[in-house]
């Protein structure tokens, strides 16, 4: 009888400890980027077919985990605060939707799955994609940083190589309301849309000149 009671108590304690152990783990929070209001891009309709190639990203940012920098020597990777997908996929989705929403190109902007032959290609690479954590909640250093490189390439039929008509690096920093992970997505949405608009304006100008 005593043995049965002891076994029952031990089983209950083991079950309780398992439940506690499970509840101690925080829930993983997933974040996405959201579109911001379109800016004023003054351009007539352009009768060209543009293809957006898949975005690439620097290896150190090629993760769904949110990355924050506290100073030049310390990098924090959030395990329980993650992007809904890798940054290159999310940023490409925002850019693709945004450039088509402007309605500047008569045939829209195609992705790589399109069978339509383009006149121009757009290549984008994410160089930096991280948050900056200040010393405290209301520090002016709390921000996000986005750096991207873009190439605009003109398709040439009579040449063995296509012409790069624009190659440029874009960078922006947008402030955050505090240094918590939850404030990263809203600031990053503004930063990505800001960089996207700079790139879209330059795409329009580069194609007009060619």
N, C-alpha and C positions, 0 to 999 in steps of 0.2 A: 504493500500500500504506500509506504513512504517513498519507495522507488518510483512509483507511478506519479506521485505528487511532485517529486523533484523533477522528473522528466517533463511534466506538464508546465511547471514554472519555467524551466530552461527553454522549452519550446516557445512559451509566451514572450520571454525576454528576447529570444532570437528574432521572433516575428516583429516585435516592437522596434528592435534596433534596425531591422531591415526597412521598416516603414519610415523611421526617422532618417535613416541614411538616404533614402530616396527623396524625402521632402527637403533635405538640406541643399540639394542642387537647384540653383536658380533656373528659371525657364529661359530658353534661348529666345531672344527677340530678333525678328527679321525686319529689315528696313528697305525701302525702295526710294527711288527718286521720283519727283513729281514735276510736271510741266509748269513753267512760269508764264505769265502773260507775254505775248509776242511783242517785240520791239518794232520800231518803225523803220522798215527797210524799203526804201523808195526805188522800185525797179519795174520796168515794163516786163511783160511775159517774155521769157527767153525760150526760143524754139530749139532746144538742144536736149539730148538724152544723157542723163547723168547716172552713173552707177556708183553706189557706195560699197566699197569693199569692207570686209570684216575688220573690225578694230583689233589692234594688238595692244599689249600692256607690258610694262616693265615687270620682270619676274618678282621683284620684291613687293609689288602691289597686286599680284595675280592670286588673290584669295578672296573668299567671301567674308572674311573677318575684318571688322573695322580696325583701321590702323591709326594710331595717334602718336604724335611726337611731343615730348615734354620739353626737351632741349636738344641740342645738336648731338647728344650722345645716348639718349634714352628713347627707345621705341616701345610703345605698348600695343599689344595685339589683343583685342577683346574677343574672348571665346564665346561669351553669352550675348554679344551684340554683333549681328552679322547682316550683310547685304543679302537680299533675296536671290541674287545670282552674283557671279563675278563682275567686278566693275566694268570691264570692257563690254560685256553684254548689256548691262544696264545703261551705260553711257551711249552706246550705239543705238539702243532703242529710243532714248530721248532725242538724240540728234536726228535720227531717221524720221521720227514723227514730226519733229519741229520743222525741219527743212521742207517737208511736204505740206505742212500746215500753212506755210507762207504762200504757197501757190505760185511761186515765181517761175518754175519750169513747166512748160506746157504738157510734157509727158510725165511729170512728176520725177521723183528720184527713185531709181530701181535698186533693189538689193542684188546680191550675187546669185540668187536663185532665178532671176529673170532671164529669159531667152532673148530679150531685145538687145541688139547690138548698140552699145553706148558710144557717144561722141567724146565723153570725158569720164575719167575715173577720179574718185576721191578716196584717198588713203588717210587714215587717222591712227595715231599711236598715243596711248596714254603714258606719259613719262612720270608724272607724280599724281597721287590721289590719296590724300591723308588729312587727318585732323590735327590741329595744334591745341594742346591743353595748357592753359595758363596755370599760374600757381594757385588760384582760387576761382570761385564761381564767377565773380564779376570782373575778372582780369580782362583787359583789352586785348590780350594775346590769344584768347580763345577764338579759334578760326578754323577754316578748312582751306586747303590749297589744291588747285587743279592745274596741271601743266600738260599740254597736248601739242603734238606736232602733226601738221597736215600737209599732204602733197596733193596738188591738183594736176592731173595728167591728161594731156590731149591725145586722143587716138589718131594716129597718122597711118594712112593706108600704104603710102609709097615709101615708108621708112621701116628699117628693121627694128628700131626702137621708138617708143612713144616719147613725146616731149613733156617734160615737167615744166608747167607754166607758172607754178607757185609752190614754194616750199617754205613753211613758216612755223615758228613755235609760239604758242599762246599760253599765257599764265595769268591766273587771277587768284586773289585771296578774299574770302568773304568771312565776316565776323560771325561768331556764335553767341547765343544768349548766356551760355554757361559752359563748364568744362565736363559735362556729363555726355555719355555716348548717345543718349536720346536726342541731343540737339544737333548731331552731326548731319542727319539726313536732310533737314530743311535747309541748312546752310549749303550743303553740297548740291542740292537741287538748284539753288540760285547760282552757284558757281558754274555748274555744268551748262546751264542755260545761257549764262553770260558768255562763256567761252564759245558755245555753239553759235550764238548770234554773231560774234566776231568772225568766226570761220565762214559762216554763210554769207556775210557781207563781202568777204574777200573772194569767195568762190564766184559770186556774181560779178565783181569787178574784174577778176582775172579772165573770165569767159568773155565778157564784153570787149576786152582788149584783144581777144584772139578770134 
